[in-house]
Amino acid sequence: MADTTGNEQQNFTRYSDMPVRIEPQGLSLERSTVFGLGCALALIAVAIYLGGTGMAFLDLPSILMVIIGTLAITAMSYSGSELRLALPIIAQILWRQTRDPNQTSIRLLQLAERTRRRGLLQLQGEIYGLRGDPFLQRAMSMLVDGVPVDEVERNLTFEVHAAAQDYQRAVSMLRRAAEIAPAMGLIGTLIGLVQMLSSLNNPERIGPAMAVALIATFYGAVLANVVFLPLASKLERNASGALLLHQICVLGVQSIGRQENPRRLEMLLNTLLPAHQQIKYFN
């Protein structure tokens, strides 16, 4: 019996002829991101409310200048094609696919064992069951179609490199926005100060005008440090997880294509997996 976790221990025996399956997984809400962002904004709102000056922090021109100005200048820093590629990745920060690298490794070991016992061409029937992981499905399809292992490895490496670049571009956009937001806040503050100085003949308006002038800086600081920078860090973490899955698949496909001993593949996979997720497939 394979030493796996959860239902895998009950539903799979190593020498079973049950097809290897990776089912498509729906998106689940990234609760930690929503919780952290919500708590941070709520704390700021509570602090404003307890100060009894809630309406003083609402200034529509400052909001428009900081938010729309930040988005516009960030977009200006990149080409249209880069924006089209990066925006869907950024949108995935709040949603994630719960695919476990441990379970992906187990699936690869199952495929490796079957390849050693039945031959590579006999895995044709397993291709459809891998539809939940399109990257692995494409790789296995190339092997079954007779593409040389070195060429499969090269194609997969290029694909992993392209995915890494896409993630890095999305992270750089968020960090660029985090740089621009405080600058837009400062510009808004300077505009407010000019307007305030133009009304020095009315001392009663100086205090409120100064408060409005500083609001733009406040919006810029919140937008950069509460929104953009944490989201950039979260996206970097997501990218690391996605690239780890791709590296596991590349390593597994190389071993399967060369029909190496699955025990060696288990050892190699454990060099990629974190200590708490390492597998013990063979007893």
N, C-alpha and C positions, 0 to 999 in steps of 0.2 A: 504493500500500500504506500502510495506517495505521501510523504510527510508534508501536508499542506494545511491550510487553515479553513475554518468555517465549513461551508457546504462542500468544498472540494474534497475533504476527507471522506464524506459520505457518498459522493456521486461519481467518483472516478477511481479506477484501479489502473495501475500502470500498463498492464497488458490487455486492457479492454479494447474492443474495436469501436467503442463509442467515438463519433466524430469529434475532433477538436473544434471548439466553438468559442468565438469572441463576439458576443452579441452587441449590436449598437446600443450605446448608452445615452440616455437623455441628459440634458443639462440640469444641474442643480445650483441653487442660489449659493453664492459664496458668503455664508453667514458672517464669517469673521470680518470681511471687508465692510459689509453693511453695518454690522454692529459697531465696529471701530469708528467709521465715519459718522454714523449717527450719534454715538456718544460724544465725540469731539465737538460736533456742531451743537449738540444739546447743552454741553457744559458752557460753551460760549454764550448761547442764548439765555441760560439761567443766570450767568454772571451779569449780563446786560439787564435782565429783568430785575434782579435784586438791587441793581444800582438805581432803579426807578427812572431810567432815561432811555427806554426802549425806542421811542420814536426818533431820538436824536441819532440813532445808528442807521436809519433808513434814508437813503438819498439816491433817488433813481438815476440821476446823471452819473454819479460815481459808479454805481453798479454797472450801468451800460458801458462806461468807459473801460473799467477794469476787465469785466468778463468778455465783452465783445472785442475789445482792443487786444486782449491777450490771445484769444482764439484767432483773430485776424492776422496778427503778426506771427504767431506760430505757424499758421498755414502758409504765410508768405515765405517762411524759411525752408519750405520743402516743395517738391514738384507735385503736380496733381496725381501722377501715378503712385508716388510714395504715400500720399495721403489715402488713396483708395486701398492700398495694401495694408496700411497701418491701422486705419480706423476700425475695421472688424476685429483686429487683435485686441485693441484697447477696449472695445465694447465687451470682450469676453472676460474682463477682469471680474465683473460681478457674477459671472456664470462659469461653471467648471464641469468637466467630465471626470467622473470618479473612476479613473482607470488606475489600477494598482500595478506598479512595476513588478511586484512579487508574483502576481498572477500571470502577467505577461511572460515572465521568465519560466513559469511552470508550463504554460502553453508551448513555449519554444522547446522545452525538454521533451514534452509529449511528442511533438513533431519530429524531433531528432531521433527519438527511440523508434518511431514508426518508419522513418527513413532507413535506419540501419536494418530493420527487420524485413521491410517490404520493398525497399527501393524508392528512389525519388519520384519516378513517374506514377507510382501508386498514390501519391498525395494529391492527385488531381481532384479527387472528391472532397478534399479538406478545404479547398480554396474558398468556396462559398461560405463556409462556417467562420471564416476570418473577416467577414464584412464589417464587424465592429471596429476593426483596426485597419483602415485603408492602407496605411504605410506597410504593414506586415503583409497584407493581402497582395499588394503589388509586388513585393519582394518575392514571395513564394510563387506567384504566377510566373515571374521571370525565370525562376529556377526550374519549374515544371516545364516551361516552354523551351528549355535547353539553352538558355543564355549562360555563357561561361561565368563561373563564380567571380572571377576578377572583375568582369564587366558589371555584374550585379552590384558588387561592392562599390565600384566607382560611381555608379548611378545613385546608389543610396547615399553615399558620402556627399555627393553634390546636392542631393535633396535636403539632407540634414544641414549642410552649410547654408543653403538658401533659407531654410526655416529659421536658423539662428540669426541670419541677417534681418529677416522680417521682424523678429522679436526685438532685436537691438534697435532697429529703426523706430519701433513703437515706443520703446523705453526712452530713446533720445527725444522724441516729441514731447513726452510728458515732462522730462527734465528741462527741455527748452521752454515749455509753458511755465514751469516753476521759476525760471529765471526772469521771464518777461512780466509775470503778474506783479511783483513788487515794483518794477520799473514803471508799469502803467499806473500803479497806485501813486507813485511819486509824481508822475506827470499830472495826475488828477489833483494832487495836493498843491502843486505849483499853480495850477489854474485857479484853484480855490483861493490861494493866498493873493494872487493878483486881483481877483474880484474883491477880496476883503480889503486890500489896501486902497482900492478905488472908492471905498465907502468910509474912509477914516473920519470924514466930517460928521459921521453919525456914530458916536461911541457905543450906543446901545446895540448896534448890529455887529460889532467887532467880535464879541464872544461867540454868538451863534455861527457867524461866518467862519471863524477859526475852527470850530468843531466840525463843520461841514467839510472844510478843507482837509482835515486829518482823516476823515472817513475813508477816502480813497486809498490811503496808505494802509488802513486797517483791512479793507477788502483785499488788497493785493497780498498782504502777509497771510491772511487766512487761506486764500485760494492757493497760494504756493505751498504753505507748510502743512495745511490740513487736508488738502485735496490732491494736488498734483504729485508732490514728492512721495507720500505714502502709496499712491497708486502706482508710481513708477517702481518702487521697491517690490510691491506685490506682483507686478508684471514680470520683473526679473526672476522672482521665485517661480512663477508659473512657467516661464521659459526654461528654467533649469529642470523642472519636472518633465516637461514635454521632450526636451532634448535627451534626458536620461532614457525615456522610453524608446526614442529613436535609436540611441546607441545600443540598447539592449537588443533591439530587433536586428540591427546590422550585425552585431556579434553572433547572434543566434543563426541568422541566415547564412553567414559565412561558414559556420560549423556544419550546418545541415547540408549546404551545398557540397562540402568536401566529405560528408558522411563520416565525421570524426566521432570518437567515442563520446556519448552523451555525458559521461561522468566528467570529462574534461570541460565540456561546455558548462556544466554546473559550476565548476571551479572558476571559470572565467566570468560567468555571470555574477558570482558572489564578489568578485573584485570591483564590480560597478555598483552593486546595491549597498545602501547604508547598512550598518551592522544590525540594526533591529529588523531589517527586511530581508536578510540573507536567507536563502532557501536550503532545505535539506531534503532533496527529492529522493535520493538514493540512501537506503539504510544498509 
